[in-house]
Amino acid sequence: MLEKYTSPEETLTEIRHLMERSSRFISLSGLSGVLAGVYALVGALAAYYHLYMSPQRSAVDYSPRAESSLPFLFADAAIVLIFAVGTGIFLTTRKAKKDGSSLFDAAAKRLIINLCIPLLAGGIFCIVLTSRGDWHYVAPTMLMFYGLALINASKYTRNDVRSLGIAELLLGMLCLTVLQYGLFFWALGFGVLHIAYGTYMYLKYEK
């Protein structure tokens, strides 16, 4: 019985694939990105209703009196984060098992560490901004530090993550010029971009 011939090109492709799997975590779930974007849009709508349409206020007030909305906004963002992270862990774990890889291998640990360092720095900076009364800078700050986190972590996962990070960073910088539209940019960055990115990743790698 003749053995199946393997061309040098196929051999090199297989070697390259094995090297990529050993140095990069490539089991990120595109569907988790889509759902994270949906959660963000729901959270943004809840914030919009609270700020613009609730009986207590008819418009966003950027004076110190608007600080009374901060507990609601922080709770809203925390709920979105919990749902997004929880869904991401569940779907990515399922995909990693399907791919025959581990969620806690060396590449995954490097990805998480390099993602969390800018996120932690950004979170502390947002707390400082809020304590100083500059809370209207929080939305662009979140977008920019999130973008930097994605760029920093992209070398340990698919290169597509870097493009998302650059888009988030640029969006945050643009938001700095129109602070009154911070909620809109937050929804665009964490909602629409995540849905578009997740859909692209799903169709490209999982379909």
Backbone torsions as a table, in degrees:
resi	resn	phi	psi	omega
1	MET	NA	128.5	-176.8
2	LEU	-77.4	137.5	176.4
3	GLU	-78.6	148.4	179.5
4	LYS	-67.7	128.6	-179.1
5	TYR	-78.2	133.6	177.3
6	THR	-114.2	120.7	-178.4
7	SER	-71.8	157.9	176.8
8	PRO	-59.0	-34.9	179.4
9	GLU	-64.4	-42.4	178.5
10	GLU	-65.4	-38.7	178.4
11	THR	-63.2	-44.9	179.2
12	LEU	-63.9	-39.4	178.6
13	THR	-62.3	-42.1	179.6
14	GLU	-66.2	-41.4	177.7
15	ILE	-62.9	-43.7	179.3
16	ARG	-62.4	-38.7	179.0
17	HIS	-65.3	-42.9	179.4
18	LEU	-65.0	-39.7	178.4
19	MET	-65.8	-38.7	178.8
20	GLU	-64.2	-42.5	-179.8
21	ARG	-64.8	-30.4	-178.6
22	SER	-80.6	-24.3	-175.7
23	SER	-109.7	-14.3	-177.9
24	ARG	-131.4	146.3	174.5
25	PHE	-92.6	109.7	-172.3
26	ILE	-113.3	19.1	-178.1
27	SER	-102.1	21.5	176.6
28	LEU	-61.9	138.0	-177.9
29	SER	-90.2	123.5	176.4
30	GLY	-67.0	-34.0	-179.9
31	LEU	-63.9	-34.3	178.0
32	SER	-64.6	-33.6	176.0
33	GLY	-65.8	-41.1	177.9
34	VAL	-61.6	-47.3	-178.2
35	LEU	-67.0	-36.7	176.4
36	ALA	-61.3	-39.3	176.8
37	GLY	-64.9	-39.0	178.1
38	VAL	-64.7	-44.8	178.2
39	TYR	-59.6	-41.4	-179.0
40	ALA	-63.9	-40.7	179.6
41	LEU	-66.7	-39.5	176.6
42	VAL	-62.6	-44.3	177.9
43	GLY	-62.7	-39.4	178.7
44	ALA	-65.5	-38.9	177.6
45	LEU	-64.7	-39.4	177.8
46	ALA	-64.0	-41.7	178.4
47	ALA	-65.8	-41.0	179.0
48	TYR	-61.0	-43.3	179.3
49	TYR	-62.8	-43.8	-178.5
50	HIS	-63.9	-38.9	-175.6
51	LEU	-83.4	-36.1	-171.2
52	TYR	-106.5	-33.1	-166.0
53	MET	-117.8	-7.3	179.6
54	SER	-69.3	152.0	-178.3
55	PRO	-60.1	-23.8	-175.8
56	GLN	-75.8	-21.5	-177.5
57	ARG	-148.4	141.0	-178.2
58	SER	-101.1	-13.2	-179.9
59	ALA	-157.1	164.1	177.3
60	VAL	-71.6	129.0	178.9
61	ASP	-110.5	117.4	-177.6
62	TYR	-92.2	18.3	173.8
63	SER	-86.6	172.0	-179.6
64	PRO	-57.6	-23.1	179.4
65	ARG	-63.8	-24.8	-179.5
66	ALA	-70.0	-10.6	179.3
67	GLU	-64.2	-17.0	177.3
68	SER	-64.7	-18.2	178.7
69	SER	-84.7	-11.9	-175.0
70	LEU	-59.5	-42.7	178.4
71	PRO	-57.9	-41.7	178.4
72	PHE	-65.0	-43.8	-177.7
73	LEU	-65.6	-40.3	178.2
74	PHE	-67.0	-40.3	177.9
75	ALA	-64.7	-40.2	178.6
76	ASP	-60.9	-48.3	-179.9
77	ALA	-64.9	-37.0	-180.0
78	ALA	-65.4	-41.1	178.8
79	ILE	-63.8	-43.7	177.9
80	VAL	-60.4	-44.0	-179.3
81	LEU	-62.6	-44.6	-179.1
82	ILE	-61.8	-45.8	179.8
83	PHE	-65.7	-42.2	-178.1
84	ALA	-66.0	-46.2	-179.2
85	VAL	-67.4	-43.0	179.4
86	GLY	-61.3	-45.2	177.9
87	THR	-65.2	-41.0	179.6
88	GLY	-61.5	-43.8	179.6
89	ILE	-64.1	-43.9	-178.5
90	PHE	-63.2	-50.9	-176.0
91	LEU	-71.3	-36.9	179.1
92	THR	-69.6	-37.9	175.9
93	THR	-61.9	-43.2	179.1
94	ARG	-63.4	-41.4	179.3
95	LYS	-69.1	-37.1	178.9
96	ALA	-63.1	-41.3	177.5
97	LYS	-64.2	-39.1	178.6
98	LYS	-64.9	-36.6	179.8
99	ASP	-80.9	-7.4	-179.0
100	GLY	78.9	22.2	178.7
101	SER	-116.6	172.9	-178.0
102	SER	-109.1	144.0	178.1
103	LEU	-73.8	-15.2	-175.4
104	PHE	-121.2	32.4	175.5
105	ASP	-80.6	179.4	-174.9
106	ALA	-60.8	-40.5	-179.1
107	ALA	-65.4	-40.6	180.0
108	ALA	-65.2	-40.1	179.3
109	LYS	-64.9	-41.6	177.7
110	ARG	-64.3	-38.8	178.3
111	LEU	-61.0	-48.3	-177.3
112	ILE	-64.3	-44.0	-178.8
113	ILE	-62.6	-47.0	-177.9
114	ASN	-71.6	-22.4	174.9
115	LEU	-78.2	-40.0	-172.4
116	CYS	-76.9	-28.9	-177.1
117	ILE	-60.5	-52.8	177.2
118	PRO	-65.9	-33.5	179.6
119	LEU	-64.9	-41.4	178.6
120	LEU	-65.1	-43.7	178.1
121	ALA	-61.8	-42.5	178.9
122	GLY	-65.2	-39.4	178.7
123	GLY	-62.6	-43.3	178.5
124	ILE	-64.3	-40.7	179.7
125	PHE	-64.4	-38.7	177.9
126	CYS	-64.4	-39.0	177.3
127	ILE	-63.0	-42.3	178.4
128	VAL	-63.3	-44.0	178.1
129	LEU	-58.2	-44.6	-178.9
130	THR	-64.8	-42.0	-179.0
131	SER	-65.5	-25.4	179.8
132	ARG	-91.5	0.1	-179.7
133	GLY	84.7	6.5	180.0
134	ASP	-97.2	41.5	-172.2
135	TRP	-68.2	-17.6	178.7
136	HIS	-72.5	-8.0	173.8
137	TYR	-89.3	-3.1	-174.0
138	VAL	-65.9	-43.9	-177.7
139	ALA	-58.8	-53.3	178.6
140	PRO	-64.1	-33.8	178.9
141	THR	-64.1	-43.4	178.0
142	MET	-60.2	-44.2	-179.6
143	LEU	-63.9	-43.9	-176.7
144	MET	-68.7	-44.6	-179.9
145	PHE	-69.6	-32.9	175.8
146	TYR	-65.8	-41.9	176.7
147	GLY	-61.4	-44.1	177.9
148	LEU	-62.7	-37.0	178.7
149	ALA	-64.3	-42.7	179.4
150	LEU	-65.9	-42.1	178.3
151	ILE	-62.9	-42.5	-179.1
152	ASN	-65.2	-35.6	-177.1
153	ALA	-88.3	-12.7	-172.5
154	SER	-63.7	-25.5	-179.2
155	LYS	-71.9	-8.4	178.2
156	TYR	-110.7	10.7	176.7
157	THR	-148.9	-159.2	-177.4
158	ARG	-67.2	145.3	-177.7
159	ASN	-64.9	-20.4	-180.0
160	ASP	-60.8	-28.5	-179.9
161	VAL	-62.6	-33.0	179.2
162	ARG	-62.8	-40.7	179.3
163	SER	-63.0	-41.5	176.8
164	LEU	-62.7	-41.9	179.5
165	GLY	-61.7	-42.3	178.7
166	ILE	-63.6	-40.9	179.4
167	ALA	-63.5	-42.4	178.9
168	GLU	-65.0	-41.2	179.8
169	LEU	-63.0	-46.7	179.8
170	LEU	-64.7	-37.9	179.4
171	LEU	-65.1	-40.5	177.7
172	GLY	-65.1	-39.3	178.0
173	MET	-65.2	-39.8	177.4
174	LEU	-65.7	-36.5	-179.9
175	CYS	-63.0	-29.1	178.5
176	LEU	-60.2	-25.5	-177.4
177	THR	-85.8	-14.2	-179.4
178	VAL	-138.8	68.3	-173.5
179	LEU	-60.2	-26.2	-178.4
180	GLN	-68.1	-13.5	178.6
181	TYR	-108.5	27.1	-177.4
182	GLY	-57.1	-42.2	-179.5
183	LEU	-64.3	-39.2	177.9
184	PHE	-62.3	-45.7	-179.8
185	PHE	-67.4	-36.2	177.3
186	TRP	-61.4	-44.9	178.7
187	ALA	-65.6	-37.2	179.7
188	LEU	-67.2	-43.6	-177.1
189	GLY	-73.0	-52.0	-176.0
190	PHE	-85.3	-19.2	-179.9
191	GLY	-99.9	-71.0	-173.3
192	VAL	-64.5	-46.4	-179.0
193	LEU	-63.4	-38.4	178.0
194	HIS	-64.6	-41.9	179.6
195	ILE	-64.4	-44.6	179.4
196	ALA	-64.3	-44.3	179.8
197	TYR	-65.0	-46.3	-179.0
198	GLY	-62.2	-40.2	178.1
199	THR	-64.0	-44.0	178.4
200	TYR	-60.7	-46.9	-179.9
201	MET	-63.7	-39.7	-179.8
202	TYR	-64.4	-45.6	-179.4
203	LEU	-69.3	-32.7	-176.4
204	LYS	-79.1	-40.8	-171.4
205	TYR	-116.3	-18.4	-172.5
206	GLU	-116.8	-18.2	-176.2
207	LYS	-70.2	NA	NA
